[in-house]
Amino acid sequence: MAPGSTTGIVVAMTRLPRKPHPPLSTAILGGLAAGALGLVMQFVAEPAKFGVFPPGLYFVAGVMAIVWLGRRWRWSPLAAVALSLWITVGGTMAGELPANLASHDVLTVSGNAVMVVGLVGAAVAGLLATFRRPQDRAPRPALDAR
């Protein structure tokens, strides 16, 4: 690299870490994926409830992108915690979640159960990931100092 060139710095900053995902990030993403699967199951059971497409999938996909792209940031798992609490606690307080879990449609009940288990798991993993020791986070790529 020539002196004063920024090419090496850009390459070093965009290089993926050796350890692509800490286990807690993988658990968060898995929990969010389970939540998305539960939403799809509910959509298949009762498409009229959701319209054309379940809007919750957009939120889950957005949070998954935040967790994936921000795996080096301490705060990024909190997005999964916030989404999980919004859907589970908000759904419970609004009366939607208990009503869906008491439904006579097996696919609706199982979709809600899968969604809740996945989102609660993502929330727990998100809290653990936020407060873990700094050395347990994904490593930052070293800048090429030449």
N, C-alpha and C positions, 0 to 999 in steps of 0.2 A: 504494500500500500504506500503510495506516495505521500510525503508530508503534506498536511493540509487537506488531504482527501477525506471525504466523509463516507465513502463507499464501504469501508470496513466496519464503521460504526453502524450503518444501516443494516448490513448483513448480520452483525452480532446481535442487534436488537430484534431482528425478525427470526432468528434461529430458535427453533423449538427447544425446550429444555430436555435433558436426557430422560428425566422422569416425567412423562407427559401429563400425568394426572395423579395427584395424591389419592389415596383410597377414599378419603372423605368426599372429595369432589366427585369421584365415581359413584359413591353412594347417593349423593345429592342428585346427580343426573339420572341415576336409576330410579330413584323415588319419583322424580318429576316425570320420567317416561311412564312409570306405572300410573301416575295421575292422569297423564294424557290417554293412556290405554283405557282407563276407567271412563273418561269422558267419551271416548269413541264408543265404548260398550253402551253407555247411556243413550248416545245418539242413534245407534242401531236399534235400540229397544223402543225409543219414542222420538222419532225425527221431528214431529210437530212441535215439541217443546223447544227446539233449538233453531228452527227456521232452516235456512239453507245449509249452514255449517256451524258447529259449536264454537262460539267466540272464545270460550275458555282456552281452546287450543292455541290461539294466538298469544295469549298471556303466558302459557306454559312454555311455548317455543321461545318467546322473548327472554324469559328468565333462564332457560337452558343456555341461550346464547350468552347472557351476562355471566353465568357461572363458568361456561367453557372459555370465553375470551378473557375473563378477569380472574383466572385461576391463581394468579400471583397476588391479587389484591385481597387484603384482609376482609373487606366489607362485601365482596361479591356474593358470598353464601347467604348474606342477609336478605338478598332478593328472593331466594327460595323460601326462607323463613316467612317473609312478608306475604308472598303469594299463598303459601300453604295455610297460614293463619287466616288470610282473607277468605279463602274458599271454604275451609273447614269450620272455623268459628263463625264467620259471616253466614254461611249456609245453615249452620245450626241455629243461630239467633233469628234468622229469617224464617225458620221453620221448614225450609226446603229439604235439607239433608235428612232430618228425621222422617219426613213424609216419604222421601224416596227410599229410605231404608225399610219402611213399613209397607212398601208397595207390594202388590200381588204379582208383579212382573219380575220373574227370576233374573232376567238380564239387567233390569234397572237396579235391583238390589245388589247383584254381584258387581255391576259397574261402579256403583257408589262405594261398595266395600273396597274394591281394588283402588279406587281413587283416594279414599281416605287413608288407607294403609300406606300407599305410596307417598302421599303428601305429608303425612305425619313423620314418616321415615326421612323424607327430605328435610323437614323442619329440624328434626333432632340432629341429623348429620350437618345441617347448615349451622346450627348453634355450636356444635363441637368444632367445626372447621373454623368458625370465626374466632373462637377463643383458644385455639391450639397454639402450641409454642411456635415461634417464628422459624425455627430450623426444620419444622415439619412441613412447611409450605413448599410449593413447587419452586425449584431454584431459578434465580434470574440468570439469563445468559451473561457471560463475562464479556466486557467490551475488549475488543482486540487492541491492545496498547502497543503499537509499533512505532 
